[in-house]
């Protein structure tokens, strides 16, 4: 009788890196390059939302046969939450990293973030310091969860002055002193969002009621309500060329952003606040939308094309 056949199962990755792509051009391949520079057990899952550019062609030309990099074709733009959930369902890692395709990370990023995660019991999610291409801190990488009051305050006339003097009503913490060590925050950015599988299985997937924007805030609030800590790690930095995937259709992006805001406030605050306050918040959101669209339509307001940084 022949000896029994031994089947060697593939080693499970420690981190599943999940990238939702939509027309990100050369950024996607650069992002994957930077991830693969990490000497860490990982897998990369790319979900393409019906891109019409050559981003996937550039990626497959560089990494098409590489073990551990899988591409999922969604056929159309499903939105960020739905596409992310498909990747989450296919992932195998102990940790799950949602990473935007216009991000680049350093060779020690994954090891450093996992080490901090393991040093902080009760952490379910962790984010790092996200830099703009000019080196400044990017808005949203550490923030508070917005409330109806903070939404109204943010939409007031002379909002830039209001934000400087708002104190706790200002949910964006950019511009405040960076903490000296990892600390708990209420929310981090969906551009770089590291989650433990155990926490993911406790909280569940993203809410697919969002198409683009605010799904990360929703997830953060649900993690907190489940008793899980959200960690901000200031000594780990990445670069993010924000807005690359949305540059071609800015008004559509603004629409989905403000629709996401409305959905978020209705979901978490609509039932427990005075109807007048909810109505005023809705009016403020869509007034802000009108102003944002007007600014984008002004001559000279178009954003310049951003070139992926060299690794």
C-alpha positions in Angstrom: 0.0 0.0 0.0 1.5 3.4 -1.0 2.2 5.8 1.9 -0.5 8.3 2.6 -0.3 11.5 0.6 0.9 14.5 2.7 -0.9 17.7 1.8 0.9 20.9 2.8 -1.4 23.7 3.5 -0.4 27.2 2.7 0.8 29.3 5.7 -1.9 31.7 6.8 -0.8 35.3 6.5 -0.6 37.5 9.6 -2.0 40.5 7.7 -4.4 40.6 4.8 -3.9 43.9 2.9 -7.2 45.0 1.3 -7.1 47.6 -1.5 -10.2 48.9 -3.2 -9.2 50.4 -6.6 -11.0 52.8 -8.9 -9.0 54.5 -11.6 -5.9 55.1 -9.4 -3.4 54.9 -12.3 0.2 54.3 -11.4 -0.6 54.7 -7.7 -2.0 51.2 -7.3 1.2 49.5 -8.5 3.3 51.8 -6.3 1.1 51.0 -3.3 1.5 47.3 -3.8 5.3 47.7 -4.3 5.5 49.5 -0.9 3.4 46.7 0.8 5.6 44.0 -0.7 8.7 45.7 0.6 7.5 44.7 4.1 9.2 41.4 5.1 6.1 40.1 6.8 3.7 37.2 6.2 0.9 38.8 4.2 -1.5 38.5 1.4 -2.8 41.3 -0.9 -6.4 41.4 -2.1 -7.3 44.1 -4.7 -10.9 44.8 -5.5 -11.4 46.7 -8.7 -14.6 48.8 -9.0 -14.9 48.8 -12.7 -11.8 50.9 -13.5 -11.6 52.4 -17.0 -7.9 53.3 -16.8 -4.8 51.2 -16.9 -4.3 50.8 -13.2 -5.0 47.1 -13.2 -2.9 46.6 -16.3 0.1 48.3 -14.6 -0.4 46.2 -11.5 -0.6 42.9 -13.4 2.4 43.8 -15.5 4.5 44.1 -12.3 2.8 41.6 -10.0 0.5 39.4 -12.1 2.0 36.1 -11.2 3.2 37.0 -7.7 2.0 34.6 -5.0 -0.2 36.3 -2.4 -1.6 39.1 -4.7 -5.1 38.4 -5.8 -7.4 40.7 -7.9 -11.2 40.7 -7.7 -13.1 42.3 -10.6 -16.4 43.8 -9.4 -17.4 44.8 -12.9 -18.8 48.2 -11.8 -18.4 50.8 -9.0 -19.9 49.2 -6.0 -18.7 51.9 -3.6 -16.1 51.6 -1.0 -18.0 49.8 1.8 -19.4 47.0 -0.5 -16.1 46.4 -2.3 -14.3 46.3 1.1 -16.8 43.8 2.5 -16.1 41.5 -0.5 -12.4 41.6 0.3 -13.0 41.1 4.0 -15.0 38.0 3.3 -12.2 36.6 1.1 -9.4 37.4 3.5 -7.5 34.9 5.7 -5.2 37.0 7.9 -5.1 37.4 11.6 -5.2 41.2 11.0 -7.0 43.0 8.2 -5.6 46.3 6.8 -7.8 48.5 4.7 -5.4 50.5 2.6 -6.2 53.2 -0.1 -4.5 52.6 -3.4 -3.0 56.1 -3.3 -1.0 55.3 -0.1 2.6 54.2 0.2 3.9 52.6 3.3 7.4 52.0 4.7 9.1 48.6 4.8 8.7 48.4 8.6 5.1 49.7 8.7 3.2 46.4 9.1 5.6 45.0 11.8 5.5 48.2 13.8 1.7 48.4 13.7 1.2 44.8 14.6 3.7 45.1 17.5 1.8 48.1 18.9 -1.5 46.3 18.4 -0.3 43.4 20.5 1.0 45.8 23.2 -2.4 47.2 23.8 -5.0 44.7 25.0 -8.5 45.5 24.1 -7.5 47.3 20.8 -9.8 46.3 17.9 -8.6 48.9 15.4 -5.5 51.0 14.8 -4.4 53.8 12.6 -1.2 55.7 12.1 0.0 59.2 11.3 -1.0 59.9 7.7 1.0 62.6 5.8 0.1 64.6 2.8 2.6 64.6 0.0 4.0 67.9 1.3 4.7 66.3 4.7 1.8 67.9 6.6 -0.5 65.9 8.7 -3.6 64.8 6.8 -7.0 65.7 8.1 -9.0 62.8 9.5 -6.2 60.5 10.6 -7.2 61.2 14.2 -10.5 62.7 15.1 -13.6 62.6 17.3 -16.9 61.1 16.3 -19.1 64.0 15.0 -22.3 64.9 16.7 -25.3 66.9 15.6 -23.9 69.9 17.5 -20.5 69.6 15.9 -22.0 69.2 12.5 -24.0 72.4 12.9 -21.0 74.3 14.3 -18.8 73.2 11.4 -21.4 74.5 8.9 -21.7 77.9 10.5 -20.6 81.0 8.5 -17.0 81.9 9.2 -16.5 78.2 9.9 -12.7 78.4 9.8 -12.8 80.8 12.8 -15.4 78.6 14.4 -13.2 75.5 14.1 -10.3 77.3 15.7 -12.4 78.2 18.8 -14.8 75.3 18.9 -12.9 73.1 21.4 -14.7 69.8 21.8 -17.1 70.7 18.9 -14.2 70.4 16.5 -14.1 66.7 15.6 -10.9 67.1 13.5 -7.8 66.9 15.7 -5.4 67.9 13.0 -3.4 70.9 14.2 -3.5 69.8 17.8 -0.2 68.6 19.3 0.7 65.1 18.3 0.7 62.6 21.2 4.1 61.4 22.2 3.0 57.7 22.3 0.2 55.5 21.0 -3.2 56.6 22.5 -6.9 55.9 22.2 -9.0 58.1 19.8 -12.6 58.0 18.8 -11.9 57.6 15.1 -9.2 57.1 12.4 -9.1 57.4 8.7 -10.4 54.6 6.3 -7.3 55.3 4.2 -5.3 53.1 6.6 -7.4 51.0 9.0 -5.9 48.0 10.7 -8.4 45.7 12.4 -8.0 42.4 14.2 -10.0 39.5 12.8 -11.5 38.8 16.3 -12.7 42.4 16.4 -14.1 42.2 12.9 -16.0 39.0 13.7 -17.4 40.8 16.8 -18.5 44.0 15.0 -19.3 42.7 11.6 -18.7 44.2 8.1 -19.1 47.8 7.0 -22.5 49.3 6.5 -23.2 49.1 2.8 -25.7 52.0 3.1 -22.7 54.2 2.5 -21.3 54.5 -1.0 -18.3 56.7 -0.4 -17.2 58.5 2.8 -18.4 58.2 6.4 -18.4 54.4 6.4 -15.1 54.6 8.3 -16.7 56.8 11.0 -19.6 54.4 11.2 -17.3 51.5 11.7 -15.3 53.3 14.3 -18.4 54.2 16.3 -19.6 50.6 16.2 -16.2 49.3 17.4 -16.3 51.7 20.3 -19.9 50.7 21.2 -18.7 47.1 21.2 -16.2 47.9 23.9 -13.1 47.9 21.6 -10.4 50.4 21.7 -9.3 52.4 18.7 -5.6 53.1 18.7 -3.7 56.0 17.1 0.0 55.3 16.6 1.9 58.6 15.9 5.4 57.0 15.5 4.3 55.1 12.3 3.8 57.3 9.3 2.6 56.7 5.7 2.0 59.0 2.7 -1.4 59.5 1.1 -2.1 61.2 -2.2 -5.7 62.0 -1.1 -8.4 62.3 -3.8 -6.6 60.5 -6.6 -9.5 58.0 -7.3 -12.1 60.7 -7.2 -10.4 63.5 -9.1 -12.3 62.9 -12.3 -15.8 63.3 -10.9 -15.5 65.8 -8.0 -19.2 66.8 -7.9 -20.3 63.2 -7.7 -17.9 62.6 -4.9 -19.3 65.6 -3.0 -22.8 64.3 -3.5 -21.9 60.9 -2.0 -19.8 62.5 0.8 -22.8 64.6 2.0 -25.3 61.8 1.4 -23.0 59.7 3.7 -23.1 62.5 6.3 -26.8 62.6 6.3 -27.1 58.8 6.6 -24.6 58.7 9.5 -26.5 61.4 11.5 -29.9 59.9 10.8 -28.6 56.4 11.7 -27.0 57.3 15.0 -28.8 60.4 16.2 -32.1 60.6 14.4 -34.2 58.7 16.8 -32.9 60.3 20.0 -32.7 64.0 19.2 -35.4 66.7 18.8 -36.8 66.7 15.2 -36.0 70.4 14.8 -32.3 69.8 15.6 -32.2 66.9 13.1 -33.9 69.1 10.4 -31.4 71.9 11.0 -28.5 69.4 10.7 -29.9 68.1 7.4 -30.3 71.7 6.1 -26.7 72.4 7.2 -25.3 69.4 5.4 -26.9 70.3 2.1 -26.1 73.9 2.4 -22.5 72.8 2.9 -22.8 70.6 -0.2 -24.0 73.6 -2.3 -21.0 75.7 -1.1 -18.6 72.8 -1.8 -19.9 72.4 -5.3 -19.7 76.1 -6.0 -16.1 76.2 -4.8 -15.2 73.3 -7.1 -16.8 75.0 -10.1 -14.9 78.3 -9.6 -12.2 78.9 -12.2 -8.8 77.7 -10.9 -10.3 75.4 -8.3 -9.4 72.1 -10.0 -6.9 70.0 -8.2 -3.6 69.4 -9.9 -2.7 65.9 -10.9 -0.6 64.3 -8.2 2.4 62.1 -9.2 3.0 59.0 -7.1 6.0 59.5 -4.8 9.2 57.5 -5.5 9.8 54.7 -3.2 
